[in-house]
Amino acid sequence: MERIHHIGLQSSILGQYMAEIRAVGVQDDRLRFRHNLSRIAEILGYEVSKQLPCQTKAVQTPLGVAQVLQPSENPVLLTILRAGLAMHDGVLRTFDHADSAYISAYRKHSSPEDFEIEVEYMAVPDLDDKIWLISDPMLATGSSMVAVYKALKRHGTPKQIHILSAIATTEALAFVQRNLPVNTQIWVAAIDDELTAKSYIVPGLGDAGDLAFGIKL
């Protein structure tokens, strides 16, 4: 099974949304930035939905009965605070019957270049034998995603894992694949190759959390 899905290689309106979240000037419009992240997440969520378990159900219409193919179970939508909140809104519109989960993960710096990932807060439903959809706008090193997975494992074993990101680096994709189970698939709108010494993606877009919600102290 293919584990990495680079959706941005396909010709679609996704390219416009990605251009706007990257573009200096356009991305300074905080409302538009959040809205574009949400729309990107909707598209990625739709692509994920094509691979979820499904079944045919009979639906009564005013004139008869229609046989409709639809997902047979809802995933759990997991969001990494705070940058992931804008994407969560979009994924939740796609999977509007799904349960939600929230987990914090941040870089605790010992120097400008050195940091550890701290996970301090989780609010989750039952996660055992569920399909996990984890949304985070940026996969820079992949360390946050791996730390989040290790913390979530205490609450259950996933049936499938789907990671949704707007931008990922090749380094992060390799690291996540090495450290998450084989039933993990990654859905990205763009893949960038370069990381700075401070682990920021180049060309990237800057700090997604700051652009969406304001500069943090």
GROMACS elastic network, one bead per residue, 0.5 to 0.9 nm:
[ bonds ]
;  ai    aj funct       b0    kb
    1   183     6  0.88732   500
    1   185     6  0.88030   500
    2     5     6  0.73044   500
    2   185     6  0.74848   500
    3   177     6  0.81055   500
    3   182     6  0.81940   500
    3   183     6  0.82189   500
    3   184     6  0.66126   500
    3   186     6  0.60273   500
    3   187     6  0.84590   500
    4   173     6  0.79552   500
    4   184     6  0.89798   500
    4   185     6  0.58897   500
    4   187     6  0.61404   500
    4   188     6  0.77193   500
    5     8     6  0.88519   500
    5   185     6  0.75753   500
    5   186     6  0.60485   500
    5   188     6  0.62515   500
    5   189     6  0.84501   500
    6     9     6  0.60437   500
    6    10     6  0.81679   500
    6   186     6  0.83687   500
    6   187     6  0.62538   500
    6   188     6  0.51687   500
    6   189     6  0.58907   500
    6   190     6  0.65567   500
    6   191     6  0.74334   500
    7    10     6  0.57935   500
    7    11     6  0.88643   500
    7    14     6  0.84672   500
    7    43     6  0.89286   500
    7    44     6  0.75496   500
    7    47     6  0.83205   500
    7   187     6  0.69289   500
    7   188     6  0.59915   500
    7   189     6  0.50854   500
    7   190     6  0.74308   500
    8    11     6  0.73317   500
    8    12     6  0.79815   500
    8    14     6  0.68774   500
    8    15     6  0.66764   500
    8    18     6  0.86430   500
    8   188     6  0.72083   500
    8   190     6  0.55166   500
    8   191     6  0.84933   500
    9    12     6  0.88998   500
    9    15     6  0.89712   500
    9   189     6  0.78935   500
    9   190     6  0.79407   500
   10    14     6  0.86491   500
   10    15     6  0.87245   500
   11    14     6  0.78593   500
   11    15     6  0.73561   500
   12    15     6  0.61321   500
   12    16     6  0.81354   500
   13    16     6  0.54613   500
   13    17     6  0.68882   500
   13    18     6  0.89515   500
   14    17     6  0.52400   500
   14    18     6  0.62295   500
   14    19     6  0.86364   500
   14    39     6  0.81827   500
   14    40     6  0.64639   500
   14    43     6  0.74620   500
   14   189     6  0.76162   500
   15    18     6  0.51099   500
   15    19     6  0.60900   500
   15    20     6  0.86698   500
   15   189     6  0.83303   500
   16    19     6  0.50897   500
   16    20     6  0.62880   500
   16    21     6  0.88498   500
   17    20     6  0.52417   500
   17    21     6  0.64261   500
   17    22     6  0.87723   500
   17    33     6  0.89013   500
   17    36     6  0.54521   500
   17    37     6  0.76932   500
   17    39     6  0.74882   500
   17    40     6  0.68066   500
   18    21     6  0.53370   500
   18    22     6  0.62892   500
   18    23     6  0.86113   500
   18    36     6  0.76174   500
   18    37     6  0.83378   500
   18    40     6  0.76811   500
   18   166     6  0.77860   500
   18   189     6  0.76011   500
   18   190     6  0.81356   500
   19    22     6  0.52844   500
   19    23     6  0.59867   500
   19    26     6  0.89660   500
   20    23     6  0.51865   500
   20    24     6  0.83100   500
   20    25     6  0.88455   500
   20    26     6  0.57663   500
   20    27     6  0.61475   500
   20    32     6  0.84345   500
   20    33     6  0.75100   500
   20    36     6  0.75526   500
   21    24     6  0.82280   500
   21    26     6  0.70263   500
   21    27     6  0.50496   500
   21    28     6  0.88000   500
   21    32     6  0.82660   500
   21    33     6  0.56802   500
   21    34     6  0.86699   500
   21    36     6  0.67657   500
   21    37     6  0.75275   500
   21   205     6  0.68721   500
   21   208     6  0.89262   500
   22    26     6  0.79402   500
   22    27     6  0.64318   500
   22   203     6  0.84270   500
   22   204     6  0.68568   500
   22   206     6  0.80949   500
   23    26     6  0.54940   500
   23    27     6  0.57494   500
   23    28     6  0.86134   500
   23   205     6  0.75299   500
   24    27     6  0.56770   500
   24    28     6  0.68058   500
   24   205     6  0.83173   500
   25    28     6  0.52060   500
   25    29     6  0.73819   500
   26    29     6  0.58362   500
   26    30     6  0.88260   500
   26    32     6  0.78836   500
   26    33     6  0.78521   500
   27    30     6  0.66744   500
   27    31     6  0.89988   500
   27    32     6  0.71896   500
   27    33     6  0.54605   500
   27   205     6  0.84898   500
   27   211     6  0.71940   500
   27   212     6  0.89537   500
   28    31     6  0.87451   500
   28    32     6  0.83392   500
   28    33     6  0.74151   500
   28   211     6  0.69313   500
   29    32     6  0.53991   500
   29    33     6  0.61317   500
   29    34     6  0.88181   500
   29   211     6  0.84125   500
   29   212     6  0.89294   500
   30    33     6  0.50145   500
   30    34     6  0.62887   500
   30    35     6  0.85439   500
   30   211     6  0.61576   500
   30   212     6  0.55302   500
   30   213     6  0.73416   500
   30   214     6  0.83201   500
   31    34     6  0.53538   500
   31    35     6  0.61496   500
   31    36     6  0.86530   500
   31   212     6  0.74404   500
   32    36     6  0.60046   500
   32    37     6  0.85619   500
   32   212     6  0.88832   500
   33    36     6  0.52366   500
   33    37     6  0.63063   500
   33    38     6  0.86376   500
   33    86     6  0.88735   500
   33   208     6  0.88192   500
   33   211     6  0.70980   500
   33   212     6  0.61905   500
   34    37     6  0.51565   500
   34    38     6  0.61776   500
   34    39     6  0.86930   500
   34    85     6  0.88464   500
   34    86     6  0.54207   500
   34    87     6  0.78791   500
   34   211     6  0.81857   500
   34   212     6  0.54355   500
   34   213     6  0.84073   500
   35    38     6  0.50367   500
   35    39     6  0.62334   500
   35    40     6  0.86580   500
   35    86     6  0.72919   500
   35    87     6  0.87353   500
   35    90     6  0.85166   500
   36    40     6  0.60835   500
   36    41     6  0.85195   500
   36    86     6  0.86529   500
   36    87     6  0.88138   500
   37    40     6  0.50622   500
   37    41     6  0.61906   500
   37    42     6  0.86869   500
   37    84     6  0.89942   500
   37    86     6  0.59760   500
   37    87     6  0.54444   500
   37    89     6  0.89721   500
   37    90     6  0.76493   500
   37   137     6  0.75515   500
   37   166     6  0.75193   500
   37   212     6  0.88885   500
   38    41     6  0.51048   500
   38    42     6  0.63165   500
   38    43     6  0.88761   500
   38    85     6  0.87397   500
   38    86     6  0.53818   500
   38    88     6  0.70925   500
   38    89     6  0.59055   500
   38    91     6  0.73735   500
   39    42     6  0.50139   500
   39    43     6  0.64307   500
   39    44     6  0.87504   500
   39    87     6  0.77892   500
   39    89     6  0.88948   500
   39    90     6  0.58426   500
   39    91     6  0.86122   500
   40    43     6  0.52579   500
   40    44     6  0.63037   500
   40    45     6  0.85436   500
   40    87     6  0.74423   500
   40    90     6  0.74595   500
   40    91     6  0.89454   500
   40   165     6  0.87544   500
   40   166     6  0.69504   500
   40   189     6  0.76370   500
   41    44     6  0.50580   500
   41    45     6  0.58816   500
   41    46     6  0.84315   500
   41    86     6  0.84873   500
   41    87     6  0.51756   500
   41    88     6  0.73073   500
   41    89     6  0.80747   500
   41    90     6  0.51058   500
   41    91     6  0.54366   500
   41    94     6  0.86955   500
   41   135     6  0.78875   500
   41   137     6  0.87937   500
   41   164     6  0.71577   500
   41   165     6  0.77611   500
   41   166     6  0.76941   500
   42    45     6  0.50297   500
   42    46     6  0.61015   500
   42    47     6  0.86997   500
   42    87     6  0.79378   500
   42    88     6  0.89655   500
   42    89     6  0.84928   500
   42    91     6  0.51291   500
   42    92     6  0.80660   500
   42    93     6  0.70212   500
   42    94     6  0.58359   500
   43    46     6  0.50791   500
   43    47     6  0.63760   500
   43    48     6  0.87415   500
   43    90     6  0.84040   500
   43    91     6  0.83884   500
   43    94     6  0.84812   500
   44    47     6  0.51067   500
   44    48     6  0.62841   500
   44    49     6  0.86984   500
   44    91     6  0.80136   500
   44   164     6  0.65715   500
   44   165     6  0.82537   500
   44   166     6  0.87473   500
   44   187     6  0.64573   500
   44   188     6  0.73691   500
   44   189     6  0.76908   500
   45    48     6  0.50021   500
   45    49     6  0.61782   500
   45    90     6  0.81004   500
   45    91     6  0.56600   500
   45    92     6  0.88152   500
   45    94     6  0.63641   500
   45    95     6  0.78314   500
   45   133     6  0.85315   500
   45   164     6  0.76206   500
   45   187     6  0.86474   500
   46    49     6  0.50582   500
   46    50     6  0.69028   500
   46    91     6  0.84255   500
   46    94     6  0.66504   500
   46    95     6  0.87438   500
   47    50     6  0.56040   500
   47    51     6  0.76817   500
   47   187     6  0.82345   500
   48    51     6  0.56958   500
   48    52     6  0.69150   500
   48   133     6  0.88449   500
   48   162     6  0.74507   500
   48   164     6  0.88631   500
   48   187     6  0.76693   500
   49    52     6  0.52705   500
   49    53     6  0.85878   500
   49    71     6  0.75946   500
   49    94     6  0.87544   500
   49    95     6  0.86667   500
   50    53     6  0.85847   500
   50    54     6  0.89592   500
   50    71     6  0.87871   500
   51    54     6  0.85511   500
   52    71     6  0.63583   500
   52    72     6  0.80274   500
   52    73     6  0.81264   500
   52    74     6  0.88709   500
   52    75     6  0.87232   500
   52   131     6  0.86022   500
   53    70     6  0.85044   500
   53    71     6  0.57206   500
   53    72     6  0.57380   500
   53    73     6  0.69839   500
   54    69     6  0.66810   500
   54    70     6  0.53130   500
   54    73     6  0.74809   500
   55    68     6  0.81851   500
   55    69     6  0.55570   500
   55    70     6  0.57283   500
   55    71     6  0.62332   500
   55    72     6  0.54691   500
   56    67     6  0.61649   500
   56    68     6  0.52932   500
   56    70     6  0.62952   500
   56    71     6  0.85918   500
   56    72     6  0.84427   500
   57    66     6  0.81318   500
   57    67     6  0.55944   500
   57    68     6  0.52843   500
   57    69     6  0.63529   500
   57    70     6  0.73593   500
   58    65     6  0.62607   500
   58    66     6  0.56546   500
   58    68     6  0.62873   500
   58    69     6  0.89449   500
   59    64     6  0.84793   500
   59    65     6  0.55006   500
   59    66     6  0.51371   500
   59    67     6  0.62800   500
   59    68     6  0.69111   500
   60    63     6  0.79461   500
   60    64     6  0.60117   500
   60    66     6  0.64157   500
   60    67     6  0.89620   500
   61    64     6  0.51935   500
   61    65     6  0.56730   500
   61    66     6  0.68970   500
   62    65     6  0.83687   500
   69    72     6  0.89236   500
   70    73     6  0.89991   500
   71    74     6  0.71493   500
   73    98     6  0.88666   500
   73   130     6  0.88918   500
   73   131     6  0.85642   500
   74    95     6  0.72826   500
   74    97     6  0.67834   500
   74    98     6  0.52608   500
   74    99     6  0.77740   500
   74   130     6  0.83940   500
   74   131     6  0.75424   500
   75    95     6  0.77882   500
   75    97     6  0.88517   500
   75    98     6  0.58235   500
   75    99     6  0.72090   500
   75   100     6  0.89328   500
   75   130     6  0.64671   500
   75   132     6  0.57601   500
   75   133     6  0.65852   500
   76    98     6  0.57821   500
   76    99     6  0.50431   500
   76   100     6  0.57395   500
   76   101     6  0.69990   500
   76   124     6  0.89481   500
   76   125     6  0.81279   500
   76   126     6  0.89127   500
   76   127     6  0.74462   500
   76   130     6  0.68777   500
   76   131     6  0.61086   500
   76   132     6  0.51173   500
   76   133     6  0.61030   500
   76   134     6  0.84365   500
   77    88     6  0.74267   500
   77    91     6  0.75013   500
   77    92     6  0.73639   500
   77    95     6  0.84118   500
   77    98     6  0.67217   500
   77    99     6  0.62125   500
   77   101     6  0.59456   500
   77   102     6  0.84085   500
   77   131     6  0.86578   500
   77   132     6  0.62826   500
   77   134     6  0.61699   500
   77   135     6  0.76836   500
   78    88     6  0.78408   500
   78    99     6  0.86895   500
   78   100     6  0.59654   500
   78   102     6  0.56819   500
   78   103     6  0.73920   500
   78   124     6  0.80669   500
   78   132     6  0.68117   500
   78   133     6  0.57993   500
   78   135     6  0.64193   500
   79    82     6  0.82331   500
   79    83     6  0.86573   500
   79    84     6  0.54340   500
   79    85     6  0.65209   500
   79    87     6  0.80563   500
   79    88     6  0.61323   500
   79   100     6  0.78502   500
   79   101     6  0.62748   500
   79   102     6  0.50060   500
   79   103     6  0.62826   500
   79   104     6  0.83809   500
   79   133     6  0.82945   500
   79   134     6  0.57365   500
   79   135     6  0.52338   500
   79   136     6  0.66704   500
   80    83     6  0.69214   500
   80    84     6  0.51557   500
   80    85     6  0.74078   500
   80    88     6  0.89844   500
   80   101     6  0.88431   500
   80   102     6  0.61674   500
   80   103     6  0.51024   500
   80   104     6  0.55373   500
   80   105     6  0.64769   500
   80   134     6  0.75300   500
   80   135     6  0.67088   500
   80   136     6  0.59554   500
   80   144     6  0.88357   500
   80   145     6  0.85395   500
   80   148     6  0.80224   500
   81    84     6  0.55378   500
   81    85     6  0.64077   500
   81   102     6  0.67769   500
   81   103     6  0.59443   500
   81   105     6  0.66026   500
   81   106     6  0.83939   500
   81   136     6  0.83602   500
   81   209     6  0.87443   500
   82    85     6  0.58003   500
   82    86     6  0.85762   500
   82   103     6  0.88272   500
   82   104     6  0.71459   500
   82   105     6  0.84145   500
   82   209     6  0.62596   500
   82   213     6  0.83336   500
   83    86     6  0.68130   500
   83    87     6  0.80107   500
   83   136     6  0.67668   500
   83   137     6  0.67167   500
   83   138     6  0.86457   500
   83   207     6  0.86564   500
   83   208     6  0.59569   500
   83   210     6  0.78435   500
   83   211     6  0.88818   500
   83   212     6  0.71027   500
   83   213     6  0.78890   500
   84    87     6  0.53034   500
   84    88     6  0.60642   500
   84    89     6  0.88647   500
   84   134     6  0.89631   500
   84   135     6  0.59326   500
   84   137     6  0.60195   500
   84   138     6  0.88748   500
   84   208     6  0.86928   500
   84   209     6  0.77834   500
   85    89     6  0.64683   500
   85   102     6  0.89837   500
   85   135     6  0.84828   500
   85   136     6  0.83023   500
   85   209     6  0.89022   500
   86    89     6  0.54252   500
   86    90     6  0.70154   500
   86   137     6  0.86621   500
   86   212     6  0.74670   500
   87    90     6  0.52578   500
   87    91     6  0.63492   500
   87    92     6  0.85771   500
   87   135     6  0.64315   500
   87   136     6  0.70936   500
   87   137     6  0.70249   500
   87   164     6  0.87002   500
   87   165     6  0.85689   500
   87   166     6  0.89316   500
   88    91     6  0.51166   500
   88    92     6  0.59292   500
   88    93     6  0.85552   500
   88   100     6  0.87226   500
   88   134     6  0.88581   500
   88   135     6  0.65649   500
   88   136     6  0.84795   500
   89    92     6  0.52206   500
   89    93     6  0.64249   500
   89    94     6  0.89974   500
   90    93     6  0.51964   500
   90    94     6  0.66226   500
   90    95     6  0.88703   500
   91    94     6  0.51112   500
   91    95     6  0.61803   500
   91    96     6  0.81119   500
   91   133     6  0.87675   500
   91   135     6  0.81854   500
   92    96     6  0.51612   500
   92    97     6  0.79599   500
   92    98     6  0.71406   500
   92    99     6  0.88267   500
   92   100     6  0.81652   500
   93    96     6  0.51315   500
   93    97     6  0.88924   500
   94    97     6  0.88576   500
   95    98     6  0.55389   500
   95    99     6  0.89419   500
   96    99     6  0.86234   500
   99   124     6  0.87023   500
   99   125     6  0.72235   500
  100   123     6  0.86269   500
  100   124     6  0.70689   500
  100   125     6  0.74411   500
  101   122     6  0.75273   500
  101   123     6  0.56284   500
  101   125     6  0.66065   500
  102   121     6  0.79306   500
  102   122     6  0.56791   500
  102   123     6  0.52322   500
  102   124     6  0.63542   500
  103   119     6  0.74150   500
  103   120     6  0.77789   500
  103   121     6  0.55269   500
  103   123     6  0.64889   500
  103   124     6  0.79807   500
  103   148     6  0.74484   500
  103   152     6  0.87051   500
  104   118     6  0.80145   500
  104   119     6  0.55552   500
  104   120     6  0.59452   500
  104   121     6  0.52589   500
  104   122     6  0.66431   500
  104   148     6  0.81767   500
  105   117     6  0.64046   500
  105   118     6  0.54746   500
  105   120     6  0.68933   500
  105   121     6  0.80339   500
  105   144     6  0.63227   500
  105   145     6  0.85531   500
  105   147     6  0.79125   500
  105   148     6  0.70057   500
  106   116     6  0.82221   500
  106   117     6  0.55686   500
  106   118     6  0.54581   500
  106   119     6  0.68673   500
  106   120     6  0.87573   500
  106   144     6  0.73002   500
  107   115     6  0.57837   500
  107   116     6  0.57082   500
  107   118     6  0.63834   500
  107   144     6  0.80774   500
  108   114     6  0.84764   500
  108   115     6  0.51892   500
  108   116     6  0.52299   500
  108   117     6  0.60635   500
  108   118     6  0.64152   500
  109   112     6  0.64670   500
  109   113     6  0.75070   500
  109   114     6  0.57506   500
  109   116     6  0.65154   500
  109   117     6  0.87527   500
  110   113     6  0.79595   500
  110   114     6  0.56496   500
  110   115     6  0.56292   500
  110   116     6  0.79778   500
  111   114     6  0.50430   500
  111   115     6  0.69200   500
  112   115     6  0.78451   500
  112   197     6  0.87799   500
  112   198     6  0.65534   500
  113   197     6  0.61318   500
  113   199     6  0.75688   500
  114   198     6  0.77055   500
  116   143     6  0.84788   500
  116   144     6  0.89379   500
  117   143     6  0.69157   500
  117   144     6  0.59423   500
  117   147     6  0.68016   500
  118   144     6  0.82601   500
  118   147     6  0.79038   500
  119   122     6  0.82358   500
  119   144     6  0.85733   500
  119   147     6  0.72477   500
  119   148     6  0.69214   500
  119   151     6  0.74913   500
  122   151     6  0.87570   500
  122   152     6  0.84140   500
  124   127     6  0.74449   500
  124   152     6  0.86728   500
  124   155     6  0.81848   500
  125   155     6  0.85434   500
  126   129     6  0.87900   500
  126   130     6  0.80484   500
  126   155     6  0.69211   500
  126   156     6  0.71968   500
  127   130     6  0.54753   500
  127   131     6  0.80435   500
  127   132     6  0.77590   500
  127   152     6  0.81106   500
  127   153     6  0.84988   500
  127   155     6  0.59042   500
  127   157     6  0.68332   500
  127   158     6  0.66590   500
  128   131     6  0.87544   500
  128   153     6  0.87359   500
  128   155     6  0.67424   500
  128   158     6  0.57394   500
  128   159     6  0.77038   500
  129   156     6  0.69504   500
  129   157     6  0.56312   500
  129   160     6  0.81046   500
  130   156     6  0.83273   500
  130   157     6  0.75768   500
  130   158     6  0.51339   500
  130   159     6  0.51637   500
  130   160     6  0.69962   500
  130   161     6  0.87391   500
  131   158     6  0.59191   500
  131   159     6  0.52995   500
  131   161     6  0.59827   500
  131   162     6  0.77759   500
  132   158     6  0.64704   500
  132   159     6  0.76853   500
  132   160     6  0.61239   500
  132   162     6  0.60733   500
  132   163     6  0.81674   500
  133   160     6  0.84778   500
  133   161     6  0.60395   500
  133   163     6  0.57989   500
  133   164     6  0.71555   500
  134   145     6  0.86365   500
  134   161     6  0.75206   500
  134   162     6  0.62228   500
  134   164     6  0.61046   500
  134   165     6  0.86458   500
  135   162     6  0.85026   500
  135   163     6  0.59118   500
  135   165     6  0.60628   500
  136   139     6  0.72408   500
  136   145     6  0.83901   500
  136   163     6  0.78030   500
  136   164     6  0.63915   500
  136   165     6  0.52703   500
  136   166     6  0.76508   500
  137   164     6  0.75589   500
  137   167     6  0.64256   500
  137   168     6  0.83904   500
  137   208     6  0.68471   500
  137   209     6  0.86665   500
  138   142     6  0.88982   500
  138   165     6  0.57842   500
  138   166     6  0.61373   500
  138   167     6  0.51063   500
  138   168     6  0.57733   500
  138   169     6  0.85542   500
  138   201     6  0.82865   500
  138   204     6  0.85218   500
  138   207     6  0.87497   500
  138   208     6  0.74407   500
  139   142     6  0.53902   500
  139   143     6  0.84120   500
  139   144     6  0.81168   500
  139   145     6  0.76962   500
  139   165     6  0.67540   500
  139   166     6  0.82989   500
  139   167     6  0.63479   500
  139   169     6  0.63717   500
  139   172     6  0.59228   500
  139   173     6  0.76514   500
  139   201     6  0.84706   500
  140   143     6  0.80624   500
  140   144     6  0.88137   500
  140   167     6  0.81306   500
  140   168     6  0.59147   500
  140   169     6  0.56464   500
  140   170     6  0.86903   500
  140   171     6  0.76149   500
  140   172     6  0.56571   500
  140   173     6  0.87516   500
  140   195     6  0.72423   500
  140   199     6  0.64786   500
  140   200     6  0.64445   500
  140   201     6  0.58864   500
  141   144     6  0.77223   500
  141   145     6  0.88319   500
  141   168     6  0.84587   500
  141   169     6  0.72377   500
  141   170     6  0.88445   500
  141   171     6  0.62421   500
  141   173     6  0.81411   500
  141   175     6  0.73662   500
  141   176     6  0.86689   500
  141   195     6  0.82089   500
  141   199     6  0.68084   500
  141   200     6  0.86396   500
  141   201     6  0.88674   500
  142   145     6  0.53802   500
  142   146     6  0.63573   500
  142   147     6  0.87345   500
  142   168     6  0.85052   500
  142   169     6  0.85454   500
  142   171     6  0.77056   500
  142   173     6  0.68817   500
  142   174     6  0.83826   500
  142   175     6  0.59979   500
  142   176     6  0.56938   500
  143   146     6  0.52236   500
  143   147     6  0.61177   500
  143   148     6  0.85549   500
  143   172     6  0.77091   500
  143   175     6  0.78018   500
  143   176     6  0.78350   500
  144   147     6  0.51035   500
  144   148     6  0.60667   500
  144   149     6  0.85808   500
  145   148     6  0.50920   500
  145   149     6  0.61705   500
  145   150     6  0.87046   500
  145   163     6  0.87884   500
  145   176     6  0.72304   500
  146   149     6  0.50722   500
  146   150     6  0.62586   500
  146   151     6  0.86956   500
  146   175     6  0.83782   500
  146   176     6  0.64049   500
  146   179     6  0.65791   500
  146   180     6  0.69626   500
  147   150     6  0.51993   500
  147   151     6  0.63090   500
  147   152     6  0.86805   500
  148   151     6  0.51311   500
  148   152     6  0.61099   500
  148   153     6  0.86275   500
  149   152     6  0.50645   500
  149   153     6  0.61287   500
  149   180     6  0.75245   500
  150   153     6  0.52748   500
  150   154     6  0.73902   500
  150   180     6  0.88773   500
  151   154     6  0.59753   500
  151   155     6  0.80034   500
  152   155     6  0.55183   500
  152   156     6  0.70744   500
  152   157     6  0.85233   500
  153   156     6  0.52965   500
  153   157     6  0.59836   500
  153   158     6  0.80606   500
  154   157     6  0.81546   500
  157   160     6  0.89425   500
  158   161     6  0.65615   500
  158   183     6  0.86675   500
  159   183     6  0.75724   500
  160   181     6  0.89529   500
  160   182     6  0.89705   500
  160   183     6  0.53490   500
  160   184     6  0.61950   500
  160   185     6  0.81410   500
  161   180     6  0.88486   500
  161   181     6  0.83582   500
  161   183     6  0.62229   500
  161   185     6  0.62403   500
  161   186     6  0.83551   500
  162   183     6  0.85110   500
  162   184     6  0.57928   500
  162   186     6  0.57269   500
  162   187     6  0.71707   500
  163   184     6  0.75344   500
  163   185     6  0.62993   500
  163   187     6  0.59451   500
  163   188     6  0.82049   500
  164   185     6  0.88435   500
  164   186     6  0.61735   500
  164   188     6  0.60121   500
  164   189     6  0.86417   500
  165   168     6  0.67035   500
  165   186     6  0.78448   500
  165   187     6  0.63717   500
  165   189     6  0.68575   500
  165   190     6  0.83952   500
  166   187     6  0.83590   500
  166   188     6  0.54288   500
  166   190     6  0.62326   500
  166   191     6  0.85931   500
  167   188     6  0.61268   500
  167   189     6  0.60635   500
  167   191     6  0.56729   500
  167   192     6  0.70119   500
  167   201     6  0.84537   500
  167   204     6  0.70194   500
  167   205     6  0.87772   500
  168   171     6  0.83050   500
  168   172     6  0.65050   500
  168   173     6  0.68248   500
  168   188     6  0.67672   500
  168   189     6  0.82876   500
  168   190     6  0.64880   500
  168   192     6  0.61816   500
  168   193     6  0.83841   500
  168   201     6  0.79653   500
  168   204     6  0.86187   500
  169   172     6  0.51958   500
  169   173     6  0.63095   500
  169   174     6  0.87124   500
  169   190     6  0.85322   500
  169   191     6  0.54024   500
  169   193     6  0.52801   500
  169   194     6  0.69117   500
  169   195     6  0.76413   500
  169   201     6  0.70103   500
  169   202     6  0.87706   500
  170   173     6  0.51577   500
  170   174     6  0.62795   500
  170   175     6  0.86636   500
  170   191     6  0.66235   500
  170   192     6  0.67089   500
  170   193     6  0.55927   500
  170   194     6  0.82129   500
  171   174     6  0.53023   500
  171   175     6  0.62163   500
  171   176     6  0.87039   500
  171   193     6  0.75113   500
  171   194     6  0.85539   500
  171   195     6  0.85731   500
  172   175     6  0.50105   500
  172   176     6  0.60349   500
  172   177     6  0.84709   500
  173   176     6  0.52918   500
  173   177     6  0.61748   500
  173   178     6  0.86680   500
  173   186     6  0.79762   500
  173   191     6  0.89938   500
  174   177     6  0.52177   500
  174   178     6  0.62655   500
  174   179     6  0.88193   500
  175   178     6  0.51771   500
  175   179     6  0.63255   500
  175   180     6  0.86183   500
  176   179     6  0.52071   500
  176   180     6  0.57917   500
  176   184     6  0.89634   500
  176   186     6  0.89877   500
  177   180     6  0.55982   500
  177   181     6  0.74617   500
  177   182     6  0.75779   500
  177   184     6  0.75997   500
  177   185     6  0.86213   500
  177   186     6  0.88354   500
  178   181     6  0.79916   500
  178   182     6  0.88602   500
  180   183     6  0.81704   500
  180   184     6  0.66020   500
  181   184     6  0.58253   500
  182   185     6  0.81423   500
  188   191     6  0.71357   500
  192   195     6  0.85170   500
  192   201     6  0.70173   500
  192   202     6  0.65706   500
  192   203     6  0.68942   500
  192   204     6  0.69453   500
  193   201     6  0.78665   500
  193   202     6  0.71903   500
  193   203     6  0.85325   500
  194   200     6  0.83333   500
  194   201     6  0.59795   500
  194   202     6  0.50604   500
  194   203     6  0.74023   500
  194   204     6  0.87798   500
  195   198     6  0.77106   500
  195   199     6  0.52870   500
  195   200     6  0.53676   500
  195   202     6  0.57873   500
  195   203     6  0.87390   500
  196   199     6  0.50008   500
  196   200     6  0.52318   500
  196   201     6  0.66079   500
  196   202     6  0.70791   500
  197   200     6  0.75113   500
  200   203     6  0.88938   500
  200   204     6  0.76256   500
  200   206     6  0.74325   500
  200   207     6  0.82267   500
  201   205     6  0.75503   500
  201   206     6  0.76084   500
  202   205     6  0.76872   500
  202   206     6  0.86039   500
  203   206     6  0.84423   500
  204   207     6  0.88286   500
  205   208     6  0.72259   500
  206   210     6  0.83810   500
  206   211     6  0.78160   500
  207   210     6  0.54074   500
  207   211     6  0.62243   500
  207   212     6  0.86564   500
  207   215     6  0.88895   500
  208   211     6  0.51133   500
  208   212     6  0.60369   500
  208   213     6  0.84453   500
  209   212     6  0.51937   500
  209   213     6  0.58607   500
  209   214     6  0.71489   500
  209   215     6  0.78323   500
  209   216     6  0.86020   500
  210   213     6  0.53303   500
  210   216     6  0.67236   500
  211   214     6  0.58856   500
  211   215     6  0.74060   500
  212   215     6  0.89854   500
  213   216     6  0.85863   500
